[in-house]
Amino acid sequence: MTVETDKAPSPLIDVNEFASKLACSTKHVRRMADNGRCPPPIRLGGLRRWNRKAVDDWIAAGCPVVRHVRSTTPK
């Protein structure tokens, strides 16, 4: 007897899946998240997860900067 499961994909993705979508390293994804250059992660204890739809929409929009990071140099 075979059991077929048609599970919908999880609404959250990990750093490895995010990096594979962008064809970059996981370290680069973490740096982008720390600098506000991608959708913010959801923190689950020590884990970072991203909303799958937010990431897909962000990529479809051309990967715009999500928030502006203030410069530490005075003007």
PLY file of the C-alpha trace (Angstrom):
ply
format ascii 1.0
element vertex 75
property float x
property float y
property float z
element edge 74
property int vertex1
property int vertex2
end_header
0.00 0.00 0.00
1.42 3.37 -0.96
0.39 6.55 0.70
0.49 9.68 -1.37
0.83 12.93 0.47
0.08 16.13 -1.34
1.43 18.45 1.31
1.47 22.11 0.51
4.92 23.65 0.90
5.66 25.13 4.30
4.85 28.84 4.56
8.32 29.37 6.06
11.69 28.75 4.42
15.12 28.40 5.98
18.33 30.17 5.02
19.41 27.30 2.74
16.25 27.49 0.63
16.42 31.30 0.54
20.04 31.15 -0.64
19.20 28.60 -3.33
16.43 30.88 -4.66
19.01 33.67 -5.02
21.90 31.43 -6.11
24.09 32.85 -3.36
25.62 31.69 -0.09
23.79 31.41 3.20
26.26 33.89 4.68
25.22 36.45 2.05
21.53 35.94 2.93
22.28 36.49 6.62
24.23 39.67 5.83
21.37 40.99 3.69
18.90 40.29 6.49
21.12 42.03 9.05
21.41 45.09 6.79
17.73 45.31 5.88
18.29 44.43 2.24
15.75 41.58 2.16
12.50 40.71 3.93
13.07 40.40 7.68
13.32 36.90 9.12
11.03 35.46 11.72
13.09 34.34 14.70
12.19 31.02 16.31
14.59 30.70 19.20
18.00 30.75 17.55
16.59 29.95 14.09
15.78 32.34 11.29
12.92 31.58 8.93
11.42 33.70 6.16
7.87 33.94 4.92
7.86 32.10 1.57
5.33 34.46 -0.05
7.20 37.58 1.13
10.45 36.24 -0.33
8.84 35.25 -3.63
7.13 38.66 -3.91
10.40 40.42 -3.05
12.27 38.49 -5.75
9.49 39.18 -8.29
9.79 42.92 -7.47
13.49 42.86 -8.35
14.92 42.48 -4.82
14.48 46.10 -3.65
15.97 47.29 -0.37
13.35 46.68 2.29
14.44 49.30 4.82
17.06 51.98 4.77
19.95 51.57 7.18
21.17 54.81 8.71
24.71 55.78 8.00
26.94 56.25 11.03
28.99 58.97 9.37
27.89 62.53 10.17
26.91 64.84 7.34
0 1
1 2
2 3
3 4
4 5
5 6
6 7
7 8
8 9
9 10
10 11
11 12
12 13
13 14
14 15
15 16
16 17
17 18
18 19
19 20
20 21
21 22
22 23
23 24
24 25
25 26
26 27
27 28
28 29
29 30
30 31
31 32
32 33
33 34
34 35
35 36
36 37
37 38
38 39
39 40
40 41
41 42
42 43
43 44
44 45
45 46
46 47
47 48
48 49
49 50
50 51
51 52
52 53
53 54
54 55
55 56
56 57
57 58
58 59
59 60
60 61
61 62
62 63
63 64
64 65
65 66
66 67
67 68
68 69
69 70
70 71
71 72
72 73
73 74
